[in-house]
Amino acid sequence: MIDNGKTDKVLLRQPDDDVLYDLAELFKVFGDSTRIKILYALFETELCVYDIARLLNMTQSSVSHQLRILKNSKLVKFRREGKSIFYSLDDEHVRKIISMGMEHIEE
């Protein structure tokens, strides 16, 4: 039996398809273990590409590619200091997502 009251309420509160698509795309970014490793490293402190590459035993080119994806998804930000670029988590929301994900898998 269909409860029209419940389904109508859900439909009224349902975000537009474009918003749900963007949310799905954001979660796809989290679906790559290399990007998760980078985010987790940045959870501790800001780092330059060289440091991230060394930590993850990757080439700087590979790390830069992943950072570009994370930056485009507004998960990391950067600042310049001379010729060096330092990356950090974009905001507290990203920190919370990582923390909540770790909490969930550790239960």
Biopython code that builds the backbone (N, CA, C, O; Angstrom):
import numpy as np
from Bio.PDB.StructureBuilder import StructureBuilder

atoms = [
    (1, "MET", "N", (0.845, -1.174, 0.000)),
    (1, "MET", "CA", (0.000, 0.000, 0.000)),
    (1, "MET", "C", (0.896, 1.246, 0.000)),
    (1, "MET", "O", (1.840, 1.337, 0.785)),
    (2, "ILE", "N", (0.603, 2.172, -0.859)),
    (2, "ILE", "CA", (1.383, 3.403, -0.964)),
    (2, "ILE", "C", (0.815, 4.449, -0.025)),
    (2, "ILE", "O", (-0.393, 4.681, 0.012)),
    (3, "ASP", "N", (1.702, 5.074, 0.732)),
    (3, "ASP", "CA", (1.312, 6.155, 1.631)),
    (3, "ASP", "C", (1.625, 7.467, 0.913)),
    (3, "ASP", "O", (2.760, 7.943, 0.945)),
    (4, "ASN", "N", (0.608, 8.050, 0.262)),
    (4, "ASN", "CA", (0.811, 9.277, -0.511)),
    (4, "ASN", "C", (1.317, 10.426, 0.340)),
    (4, "ASN", "O", (2.060, 11.278, -0.150)),
    (5, "GLY", "N", (0.931, 10.463, 1.592)),
    (5, "GLY", "CA", (1.402, 11.533, 2.472)),
    (5, "GLY", "C", (2.908, 11.501, 2.633)),
    (5, "GLY", "O", (3.567, 12.539, 2.570)),
    (6, "LYS", "N", (3.458, 10.305, 2.841)),
    (6, "LYS", "CA", (4.909, 10.169, 2.998)),
    (6, "LYS", "C", (5.642, 10.474, 1.698)),
    (6, "LYS", "O", (6.627, 11.212, 1.689)),
    (7, "THR", "N", (5.153, 9.903, 0.605)),
    (7, "THR", "CA", (5.853, 10.103, -0.666)),
    (7, "THR", "C", (5.766, 11.550, -1.126)),
    (7, "THR", "O", (6.721, 12.076, -1.696)),
    (8, "ASP", "N", (4.633, 12.199, -0.885)),
    (8, "ASP", "CA", (4.501, 13.617, -1.246)),
    (8, "ASP", "C", (5.480, 14.465, -0.436)),
    (8, "ASP", "O", (6.095, 15.396, -0.957)),
    (9, "LYS", "N", (5.612, 14.127, 0.846)),
    (9, "LYS", "CA", (6.532, 14.866, 1.724)),
    (9, "LYS", "C", (7.971, 14.701, 1.242)),
    (9, "LYS", "O", (8.736, 15.664, 1.205)),
    (10, "VAL", "N", (8.329, 13.472, 0.873)),
    (10, "VAL", "CA", (9.682, 13.213, 0.372)),
    (10, "VAL", "C", (9.916, 13.986, -0.927)),
    (10, "VAL", "O", (10.961, 14.616, -1.092)),
    (11, "LEU", "N", (8.966, 13.941, -1.833)),
    (11, "LEU", "CA", (9.103, 14.646, -3.113)),
    (11, "LEU", "C", (9.268, 16.152, -2.925)),
    (11, "LEU", "O", (10.034, 16.790, -3.647)),
    (12, "LEU", "N", (8.558, 16.713, -1.963)),
    (12, "LEU", "CA", (8.671, 18.153, -1.711)),
    (12, "LEU", "C", (10.053, 18.546, -1.191)),
    (12, "LEU", "O", (10.540, 19.644, -1.464)),
    (13, "ARG", "N", (10.670, 17.650, -0.450)),
    (13, "ARG", "CA", (11.966, 17.953, 0.155)),
    (13, "ARG", "C", (13.142, 17.481, -0.706)),
    (13, "ARG", "O", (14.294, 17.796, -0.407)),
    (14, "GLN", "N", (12.857, 16.734, -1.763)),
    (14, "GLN", "CA", (13.898, 16.175, -2.628)),
    (14, "GLN", "C", (14.617, 17.301, -3.384)),
    (14, "GLN", "O", (13.961, 18.118, -4.031)),
    (15, "PRO", "N", (15.947, 17.356, -3.314)),
    (15, "PRO", "CA", (16.684, 18.371, -4.085)),
    (15, "PRO", "C", (16.533, 18.130, -5.584)),
    (15, "PRO", "O", (16.161, 17.039, -6.014)),
    (16, "ASP", "N", (16.825, 19.153, -6.364)),
    (16, "ASP", "CA", (16.798, 19.021, -7.820)),
    (16, "ASP", "C", (17.797, 17.961, -8.271)),
    (16, "ASP", "O", (18.779, 17.687, -7.581)),
    (17, "ASP", "N", (17.538, 17.372, -9.426)),
    (17, "ASP", "CA", (18.426, 16.353, -9.971)),
    (17, "ASP", "C", (19.850, 16.863, -10.137)),
    (17, "ASP", "O", (20.804, 16.119, -9.905)),
    (18, "ASP", "N", (20.007, 18.131, -10.537)),
    (18, "ASP", "CA", (21.351, 18.705, -10.710)),
    (18, "ASP", "C", (22.135, 18.698, -9.405)),
    (18, "ASP", "O", (23.333, 18.415, -9.398)),
    (19, "VAL", "N", (21.464, 19.008, -8.305)),
    (19, "VAL", "CA", (22.104, 19.027, -6.993)),
    (19, "VAL", "C", (22.508, 17.606, -6.594)),
    (19, "VAL", "O", (23.612, 17.392, -6.094)),
    (20, "LEU", "N", (21.627, 16.647, -6.811)),
    (20, "LEU", "CA", (21.932, 15.257, -6.481)),
    (20, "LEU", "C", (23.061, 14.719, -7.362)),
    (20, "LEU", "O", (23.883, 13.928, -6.900)),
    (21, "TYR", "N", (23.103, 15.139, -8.611)),
    (21, "TYR", "CA", (24.192, 14.753, -9.506)),
    (21, "TYR", "C", (25.521, 15.282, -8.966)),
    (21, "TYR", "O", (26.511, 14.552, -8.918)),
    (22, "ASP", "N", (25.539, 16.570, -8.557)),
    (22, "ASP", "CA", (26.761, 17.159, -8.005)),
    (22, "ASP", "C", (27.206, 16.439, -6.733)),
    (22, "ASP", "O", (28.402, 16.247, -6.516)),
    (23, "LEU", "N", (26.266, 16.047, -5.906)),
    (23, "LEU", "CA", (26.588, 15.300, -4.691)),
    (23, "LEU", "C", (27.203, 13.943, -5.037)),
    (23, "LEU", "O", (28.178, 13.520, -4.416)),
    (24, "ALA", "N", (26.634, 13.273, -6.020)),
    (24, "ALA", "CA", (27.171, 11.976, -6.453)),
    (24, "ALA", "C", (28.591, 12.142, -7.007)),
    (24, "ALA", "O", (29.462, 11.313, -6.744)),
    (25, "GLU", "N", (28.817, 13.204, -7.767)),
    (25, "GLU", "CA", (30.151, 13.474, -8.306)),
    (25, "GLU", "C", (31.159, 13.730, -7.184)),
    (25, "GLU", "O", (32.307, 13.292, -7.266)),
    (26, "LEU", "N", (30.734, 14.434, -6.146)),
    (26, "LEU", "CA", (31.610, 14.686, -4.999)),
    (26, "LEU", "C", (32.009, 13.365, -4.349)),
    (26, "LEU", "O", (33.181, 13.158, -4.035)),
    (27, "PHE", "N", (31.061, 12.486, -4.150)),
    (27, "PHE", "CA", (31.369, 11.209, -3.523)),
    (27, "PHE", "C", (32.235, 10.326, -4.416)),
    (27, "PHE", "O", (32.983, 9.489, -3.911)),
    (28, "LYS", "N", (32.147, 10.497, -5.725)),
    (28, "LYS", "CA", (33.027, 9.753, -6.628)),
    (28, "LYS", "C", (34.491, 10.126, -6.379)),
    (28, "LYS", "O", (35.378, 9.277, -6.463)),
    (29, "VAL", "N", (34.730, 11.387, -6.076)),
    (29, "VAL", "CA", (36.096, 11.840, -5.806)),
    (29, "VAL", "C", (36.658, 11.091, -4.600)),
    (29, "VAL", "O", (37.842, 10.755, -4.575)),
    (30, "PHE", "N", (35.828, 10.833, -3.616)),
    (30, "PHE", "CA", (36.248, 10.097, -2.427)),
    (30, "PHE", "C", (36.437, 8.604, -2.720)),
    (30, "PHE", "O", (36.945, 7.871, -1.872)),
    (31, "GLY", "N", (36.042, 8.156, -3.890)),
    (31, "GLY", "CA", (36.106, 6.747, -4.245)),
    (31, "GLY", "C", (37.466, 6.272, -4.721)),
    (31, "GLY", "O", (37.605, 5.122, -5.135)),
    (32, "ASP", "N", (38.465, 7.131, -4.669)),
    (32, "ASP", "CA", (39.796, 6.764, -5.119)),
    (32, "ASP", "C", (40.743, 6.734, -3.919)),
    (32, "ASP", "O", (40.871, 7.734, -3.213)),
    (33, "SER", "N", (41.405, 5.605, -3.680)),
    (33, "SER", "CA", (42.236, 5.470, -2.475)),
    (33, "SER", "C", (43.435, 6.423, -2.479)),
    (33, "SER", "O", (43.876, 6.854, -1.413)),
    (34, "THR", "N", (43.962, 6.753, -3.640)),
    (34, "THR", "CA", (45.075, 7.707, -3.691)),
    (34, "THR", "C", (44.624, 9.079, -3.214)),
    (34, "THR", "O", (45.325, 9.737, -2.445)),
    (35, "ARG", "N", (43.460, 9.507, -3.668)),
    (35, "ARG", "CA", (42.956, 10.813, -3.222)),
    (35, "ARG", "C", (42.645, 10.790, -1.731)),
    (35, "ARG", "O", (42.859, 11.784, -1.037)),
    (36, "ILE", "N", (42.144, 9.666, -1.236)),
    (36, "ILE", "CA", (41.885, 9.547, 0.208)),
    (36, "ILE", "C", (43.189, 9.649, 0.981)),
    (36, "ILE", "O", (43.239, 10.303, 2.023)),
    (37, "LYS", "N", (44.244, 9.013, 0.488)),
    (37, "LYS", "CA", (45.549, 9.102, 1.151)),
    (37, "LYS", "C", (46.044, 10.543, 1.190)),
    (37, "LYS", "O", (46.586, 10.992, 2.200)),
    (38, "ILE", "N", (45.858, 11.255, 0.103)),
    (38, "ILE", "CA", (46.271, 12.660, 0.056)),
    (38, "ILE", "C", (45.455, 13.481, 1.054)),
    (38, "ILE", "O", (46.013, 14.263, 1.823)),
    (39, "LEU", "N", (44.146, 13.301, 1.038)),
    (39, "LEU", "CA", (43.296, 14.040, 1.978)),
    (39, "LEU", "C", (43.661, 13.721, 3.418)),
    (39, "LEU", "O", (43.692, 14.609, 4.271)),
    (40, "TYR", "N", (43.935, 12.455, 3.684)),
    (40, "TYR", "CA", (44.279, 12.064, 5.042)),
    (40, "TYR", "C", (45.610, 12.684, 5.470)),
    (40, "TYR", "O", (45.759, 13.091, 6.622)),
    (41, "ALA", "N", (46.572, 12.760, 4.559)),
    (41, "ALA", "CA", (47.848, 13.425, 4.851)),
    (41, "ALA", "C", (47.610, 14.904, 5.139)),
    (41, "ALA", "O", (48.201, 15.467, 6.061)),
    (42, "LEU", "N", (46.747, 15.526, 4.350)),
    (42, "LEU", "CA", (46.452, 16.959, 4.547)),
    (42, "LEU", "C", (45.591, 17.191, 5.777)),
    (42, "LEU", "O", (45.491, 18.318, 6.261)),
    (43, "PHE", "N", (44.975, 16.143, 6.283)),
    (43, "PHE", "CA", (44.200, 16.228, 7.524)),
    (43, "PHE", "C", (45.127, 16.638, 8.665)),
    (43, "PHE", "O", (44.716, 17.329, 9.598)),
    (44, "GLU", "N", (46.389, 16.200, 8.577)),
    (44, "GLU", "CA", (47.372, 16.476, 9.629)),
    (44, "GLU", "C", (47.982, 17.862, 9.506)),
    (44, "GLU", "O", (48.110, 18.576, 10.500)),
    (45, "THR", "N", (48.361, 18.248, 8.287)),
    (45, "THR", "CA", (49.055, 19.522, 8.088)),
    (45, "THR", "C", (49.069, 19.878, 6.608)),
    (45, "THR", "O", (48.804, 19.027, 5.759)),
    (46, "GLU", "N", (49.375, 21.130, 6.297)),
    (46, "GLU", "CA", (49.517, 21.492, 4.897)),
    (46, "GLU", "C", (50.850, 20.955, 4.387)),
    (46, "GLU", "O", (51.831, 20.878, 5.127)),
    (47, "LEU", "N", (50.863, 20.588, 3.110)),
    (47, "LEU", "CA", (52.043, 19.979, 2.510)),
    (47, "LEU", "C", (52.217, 20.460, 1.075)),
    (47, "LEU", "O", (51.253, 20.847, 0.415)),
    (48, "CYS", "N", (53.459, 20.430, 0.605)),
    (48, "CYS", "CA", (53.712, 20.726, -0.808)),
    (48, "CYS", "C", (53.656, 19.417, -1.604)),
    (48, "CYS", "O", (53.640, 18.330, -1.026)),
    (49, "VAL", "N", (53.628, 19.531, -2.911)),
    (49, "VAL", "CA", (53.532, 18.359, -3.786)),
    (49, "VAL", "C", (54.690, 17.395, -3.516)),
    (49, "VAL", "O", (54.496, 16.181, -3.463)),
    (50, "TYR", "N", (55.886, 17.943, -3.346)),
    (50, "TYR", "CA", (57.052, 17.102, -3.098)),
    (50, "TYR", "C", (56.855, 16.251, -1.842)),
    (50, "TYR", "O", (57.131, 15.052, -1.855)),
    (51, "ASP", "N", (56.381, 16.866, -0.768)),
    (51, "ASP", "CA", (56.169, 16.136, 0.489)),
    (51, "ASP", "C", (55.103, 15.047, 0.337)),
    (51, "ASP", "O", (55.267, 13.933, 0.836)),
    (52, "ILE", "N", (54.020, 15.376, -0.350)),
    (52, "ILE", "CA", (52.947, 14.391, -0.558)),
    (52, "ILE", "C", (53.464, 13.225, -1.392)),
    (52, "ILE", "O", (53.192, 12.064, -1.085)),
    (53, "ALA", "N", (54.210, 13.538, -2.446)),
    (53, "ALA", "CA", (54.767, 12.491, -3.312)),
    (53, "ALA", "C", (55.693, 11.575, -2.510)),
    (53, "ALA", "O", (55.664, 10.355, -2.670)),
    (54, "ARG", "N", (56.493, 12.161, -1.669)),
    (54, "ARG", "CA", (57.418, 11.373, -0.843)),
    (54, "ARG", "C", (56.653, 10.498, 0.152)),
    (54, "ARG", "O", (56.973, 9.324, 0.335)),
    (55, "LEU", "N", (55.645, 11.083, 0.787)),
    (55, "LEU", "CA", (54.834, 10.325, 1.752)),
    (55, "LEU", "C", (54.148, 9.121, 1.123)),
    (55, "LEU", "O", (54.086, 8.045, 1.716)),
    (56, "LEU", "N", (53.637, 9.318, -0.083)),
    (56, "LEU", "CA", (52.846, 8.279, -0.738)),
    (56, "LEU", "C", (53.645, 7.440, -1.730)),
    (56, "LEU", "O", (53.107, 6.544, -2.381)),
    (57, "ASN", "N", (54.958, 7.749, -1.836)),
    (57, "ASN", "CA", (55.819, 7.032, -2.766)),
    (57, "ASN", "C", (55.267, 7.096, -4.192)),
    (57, "ASN", "O", (55.116, 6.081, -4.871)),
    (58, "MET", "N", (54.975, 8.321, -4.617)),
    (58, "MET", "CA", (54.418, 8.577, -5.943)),
    (58, "MET", "C", (55.256, 9.640, -6.638)),
    (58, "MET", "O", (56.076, 10.307, -6.007)),
    (59, "THR", "N", (55.047, 9.790, -7.932)),
    (59, "THR", "CA", (55.719, 10.868, -8.652)),
    (59, "THR", "C", (54.992, 12.175, -8.370)),
    (59, "THR", "O", (53.803, 12.186, -8.049)),
    (60, "GLN", "N", (55.725, 13.272, -8.494)),
    (60, "GLN", "CA", (55.109, 14.584, -8.295)),
    (60, "GLN", "C", (54.025, 14.832, -9.338)),
    (60, "GLN", "O", (53.017, 15.481, -9.055)),
    (61, "SER", "N", (54.235, 14.318, -10.531)),
    (61, "SER", "CA", (53.248, 14.472, -11.603)),
    (61, "SER", "C", (51.929, 13.787, -11.237)),
    (61, "SER", "O", (50.853, 14.352, -11.432)),
    (62, "SER", "N", (52.022, 12.573, -10.708)),
    (62, "SER", "CA", (50.816, 11.835, -10.305)),
    (62, "SER", "C", (50.084, 12.549, -9.176)),
    (62, "SER", "O", (48.857, 12.647, -9.181)),
    (63, "VAL", "N", (50.844, 13.042, -8.216)),
    (63, "VAL", "CA", (50.242, 13.766, -7.097)),
    (63, "VAL", "C", (49.576, 15.043, -7.600)),
    (63, "VAL", "O", (48.462, 15.366, -7.186)),
    (64, "SER", "N", (50.248, 15.765, -8.485)),
    (64, "SER", "CA", (49.677, 17.006, -9.031)),
    (64, "SER", "C", (48.360, 16.739, -9.741)),
    (64, "SER", "O", (47.413, 17.516, -9.625)),
    (65, "HIS", "N", (48.307, 15.640, -10.474)),
    (65, "HIS", "CA", (47.066, 15.273, -11.170)),
    (65, "HIS", "C", (45.925, 15.057, -10.168)),
    (65, "HIS", "O", (44.818, 15.558, -10.364)),
    (66, "GLN", "N", (46.201, 14.312, -9.103)),
    (66, "GLN", "CA", (45.177, 14.054, -8.089)),
    (66, "GLN", "C", (44.796, 15.334, -7.347)),
    (66, "GLN", "O", (43.623, 15.545, -7.036)),
    (67, "LEU", "N", (45.771, 16.182, -7.065)),
    (67, "LEU", "CA", (45.479, 17.452, -6.387)),
    (67, "LEU", "C", (44.589, 18.348, -7.252)),
    (67, "LEU", "O", (43.737, 19.068, -6.731)),
    (68, "ARG", "N", (44.787, 18.304, -8.562)),
    (68, "ARG", "CA", (43.945, 19.093, -9.474)),
    (68, "ARG", "C", (42.484, 18.652, -9.349)),
    (68, "ARG", "O", (41.580, 19.486, -9.310)),
    (69, "ILE", "N", (42.262, 17.346, -9.287)),
    (69, "ILE", "CA", (40.906, 16.813, -9.133)),
    (69, "ILE", "C", (40.327, 17.258, -7.787)),
    (69, "ILE", "O", (39.178, 17.694, -7.716)),
    (70, "LEU", "N", (41.120, 17.147, -6.731)),
    (70, "LEU", "CA", (40.662, 17.549, -5.394)),
    (70, "LEU", "C", (40.387, 19.050, -5.324)),
    (70, "LEU", "O", (39.439, 19.488, -4.672)),
    (71, "LYS", "N", (41.221, 19.825, -5.999)),
    (71, "LYS", "CA", (41.036, 21.279, -6.020)),
    (71, "LYS", "C", (39.763, 21.650, -6.788)),
    (71, "LYS", "O", (38.993, 22.503, -6.347)),
    (72, "ASN", "N", (39.550, 21.006, -7.934)),
    (72, "ASN", "CA", (38.349, 21.270, -8.746)),
    (72, "ASN", "C", (37.071, 20.889, -8.003)),
    (72, "ASN", "O", (36.009, 21.460, -8.249)),
    (73, "SER", "N", (37.181, 19.924, -7.097)),
    (73, "SER", "CA", (36.030, 19.497, -6.293)),
    (73, "SER", "C", (35.897, 20.298, -4.997)),
    (73, "SER", "O", (35.040, 20.010, -4.162)),
    (74, "LYS", "N", (36.747, 21.292, -4.846)),
    (74, "LYS", "CA", (36.744, 22.177, -3.667)),
    (74, "LYS", "C", (36.997, 21.410, -2.367)),
    (74, "LYS", "O", (36.423, 21.717, -1.322)),
    (75, "LEU", "N", (37.872, 20.404, -2.460)),
    (75, "LEU", "CA", (38.231, 19.636, -1.273)),
    (75, "LEU", "C", (39.580, 20.075, -0.711)),
    (75, "LEU", "O", (39.847, 19.911, 0.479)),
    (76, "VAL", "N", (40.428, 20.634, -1.575)),
    (76, "VAL", "CA", (41.697, 21.190, -1.110)),
    (76, "VAL", "C", (41.848, 22.609, -1.642)),
    (76, "VAL", "O", (41.252, 22.992, -2.648)),
    (77, "LYS", "N", (42.663, 23.368, -0.930)),
    (77, "LYS", "CA", (43.007, 24.718, -1.373)),
    (77, "LYS", "C", (44.524, 24.815, -1.353)),
    (77, "LYS", "O", (45.199, 23.921, -0.845)),
    (78, "PHE", "N", (45.058, 25.894, -1.900)),
    (78, "PHE", "CA", (46.499, 26.049, -1.938)),
    (78, "PHE", "C", (46.888, 27.491, -1.646)),
    (78, "PHE", "O", (46.086, 28.417, -1.766)),
    (79, "ARG", "N", (48.142, 27.642, -1.260)),
    (79, "ARG", "CA", (48.716, 28.971, -1.091)),
    (79, "ARG", "C", (50.143, 28.925, -1.610)),
    (79, "ARG", "O", (50.825, 27.905, -1.511)),
    (80, "ARG", "N", (50.581, 30.044, -2.163)),
    (80, "ARG", "CA", (51.939, 30.151, -2.681)),
    (80, "ARG", "C", (52.849, 30.771, -1.636)),
    (80, "ARG", "O", (52.472, 31.693, -0.912)),
    (81, "GLU", "N", (54.052, 30.237, -1.582)),
    (81, "GLU", "CA", (55.099, 30.814, -0.752)),
    (81, "GLU", "C", (56.364, 30.777, -1.595)),
    (81, "GLU", "O", (57.044, 29.754, -1.672)),
    (82, "GLY", "N", (56.669, 31.899, -2.223)),
    (82, "GLY", "CA", (57.780, 31.926, -3.176)),
    (82, "GLY", "C", (57.441, 31.051, -4.357)),
    (82, "GLY", "O", (56.409, 31.232, -5.003)),
    (83, "LYS", "N", (58.321, 30.092, -4.641)),
    (83, "LYS", "CA", (58.081, 29.176, -5.758)),
    (83, "LYS", "C", (57.314, 27.930, -5.320)),
    (83, "LYS", "O", (56.911, 27.122, -6.157)),
    (84, "SER", "N", (57.114, 27.774, -4.029)),
    (84, "SER", "CA", (56.435, 26.579, -3.511)),
    (84, "SER", "C", (54.938, 26.813, -3.378)),
    (84, "SER", "O", (54.484, 27.923, -3.103)),
    (85, "ILE", "N", (54.190, 25.745, -3.579)),
    (85, "ILE", "CA", (52.738, 25.767, -3.391)),
    (85, "ILE", "C", (52.409, 24.758, -2.303)),
    (85, "ILE", "O", (52.810, 23.596, -2.374)),
    (86, "PHE", "N", (51.677, 25.212, -1.300)),
    (86, "PHE", "CA", (51.294, 24.357, -0.193)),
    (86, "PHE", "C", (49.799, 24.088, -0.260)),
    (86, "PHE", "O", (48.996, 24.993, -0.488)),
    (87, "TYR", "N", (49.446, 22.837, -0.059)),
    (87, "TYR", "CA", (48.055, 22.406, -0.118)),
    (87, "TYR", "C", (47.549, 22.082, 1.273)),
    (87, "TYR", "O", (48.296, 21.623, 2.137)),
    (88, "SER", "N", (46.248, 22.332, 1.473)),
    (88, "SER", "CA", (45.589, 21.996, 2.737)),
    (88, "SER", "C", (44.135, 21.661, 2.429)),
    (88, "SER", "O", (43.645, 21.906, 1.327)),
    (89, "LEU", "N", (43.457, 21.094, 3.425)),
    (89, "LEU", "CA", (42.028, 20.824, 3.247)),
    (89, "LEU", "C", (41.311, 22.148, 3.056)),
    (89, "LEU", "O", (41.679, 23.151, 3.667)),
    (90, "ASP", "N", (40.298, 22.156, 2.219)),
    (90, "ASP", "CA", (39.620, 23.401, 1.866)),
    (90, "ASP", "C", (38.907, 24.049, 3.048)),
    (90, "ASP", "O", (38.977, 25.265, 3.221)),
    (91, "ASP", "N", (38.230, 23.259, 3.851)),
    (91, "ASP", "CA", (37.514, 23.838, 4.990)),
    (91, "ASP", "C", (37.166, 22.758, 6.009)),
    (91, "ASP", "O", (37.538, 21.595, 5.855)),
    (92, "GLU", "N", (36.461, 23.155, 7.031)),
    (92, "GLU", "CA", (36.101, 22.247, 8.116)),
    (92, "GLU", "C", (35.161, 21.139, 7.647)),
    (92, "GLU", "O", (35.145, 20.056, 8.232)),
    (93, "HIS", "N", (34.375, 21.398, 6.595)),
    (93, "HIS", "CA", (33.469, 20.373, 6.075)),
    (93, "HIS", "C", (34.250, 19.143, 5.604)),
    (93, "HIS", "O", (33.852, 18.009, 5.870)),
    (94, "VAL", "N", (35.347, 19.371, 4.913)),
    (94, "VAL", "CA", (36.162, 18.263, 4.403)),
    (94, "VAL", "C", (36.730, 17.471, 5.577)),
    (94, "VAL", "O", (36.736, 16.240, 5.566)),
    (95, "ARG", "N", (37.197, 18.182, 6.572)),
    (95, "ARG", "CA", (37.731, 17.539, 7.781)),
    (95, "ARG", "C", (36.656, 16.660, 8.438)),
    (95, "ARG", "O", (36.940, 15.545, 8.873)),
    (96, "LYS", "N", (35.433, 17.168, 8.503)),
    (96, "LYS", "CA", (34.324, 16.415, 9.102)),
    (96, "LYS", "C", (33.971, 15.173, 8.287)),
    (96, "LYS", "O", (33.700, 14.113, 8.852)),
    (97, "ILE", "N", (33.975, 15.301, 6.962)),
    (97, "ILE", "CA", (33.658, 14.167, 6.097)),
    (97, "ILE", "C", (34.670, 13.050, 6.326)),
    (97, "ILE", "O", (34.295, 11.884, 6.449)),
    (98, "ILE", "N", (35.946, 13.404, 6.383)),
    (98, "ILE", "CA", (36.991, 12.404, 6.591)),
    (98, "ILE", "C", (36.846, 11.786, 7.977)),
    (98, "ILE", "O", (36.931, 10.568, 8.131)),
    (99, "SER", "N", (36.628, 12.626, 8.980)),
    (99, "SER", "CA", (36.475, 12.122, 10.357)),
    (99, "SER", "C", (35.283, 11.188, 10.480)),
    (99, "SER", "O", (35.378, 10.122, 11.090)),
    (100, "MET", "N", (34.163, 11.591, 9.900)),
    (100, "MET", "CA", (32.964, 10.768, 9.977)),
    (100, "MET", "C", (33.142, 9.451, 9.229)),
    (100, "MET", "O", (32.666, 8.409, 9.680)),
    (101, "GLY", "N", (33.823, 9.496, 8.091)),
    (101, "GLY", "CA", (34.085, 8.274, 7.339)),
    (101, "GLY", "C", (34.952, 7.302, 8.145)),
    (101, "GLY", "O", (34.676, 6.103, 8.189)),
    (102, "MET", "N", (35.995, 7.827, 8.778)),
    (102, "MET", "CA", (36.868, 6.984, 9.608)),
    (102, "MET", "C", (36.089, 6.402, 10.789)),
    (102, "MET", "O", (36.225, 5.227, 11.128)),
    (103, "GLU", "N", (35.279, 7.248, 11.398)),
    (103, "GLU", "CA", (34.454, 6.799, 12.530)),
    (103, "GLU", "C", (33.537, 5.646, 12.099)),
    (103, "GLU", "O", (33.379, 4.656, 12.814)),
    (104, "HIS", "N", (32.948, 5.800, 10.929)),
    (104, "HIS", "CA", (32.000, 4.810, 10.421)),
    (104, "HIS", "C", (32.677, 3.459, 10.178)),
    (104, "HIS", "O", (32.138, 2.418, 10.553)),
    (105, "ILE", "N", (33.865, 3.475, 9.548)),
    (105, "ILE", "CA", (34.506, 2.201, 9.231)),
    (105, "ILE", "C", (35.153, 1.556, 10.462)),
    (105, "ILE", "O", (35.404, 0.351, 10.470)),
    (106, "GLU", "N", (35.419, 2.343, 11.487)),
    (106, "GLU", "CA", (36.043, 1.796, 12.687)),
    (106, "GLU", "C", (35.012, 1.209, 13.669)),
    (106, "GLU", "O", (35.394, 0.592, 14.664)),
    (107, "GLU", "N", (33.733, 1.395, 13.401)),
    (107, "GLU", "CA", (32.682, 0.854, 14.288)),
    (107, "GLU", "C", (32.617, -0.646, 14.213)),
    (107, "GLU", "O", (31.795, -1.263, 14.890)),
]
sb = StructureBuilder()
sb.init_structure("model")
sb.init_model(0)
sb.init_chain("A")
sb.init_seg("    ")
for serial, (resi, resn, name, xyz) in enumerate(atoms, 1):
    if name == "N":
        sb.init_residue(resn, " ", resi, " ")
    sb.init_atom(name, np.array(xyz, "f"), 0.0, 1.0, " ", f" {name:<3s}", serial, name[0])
structure = sb.get_structure()
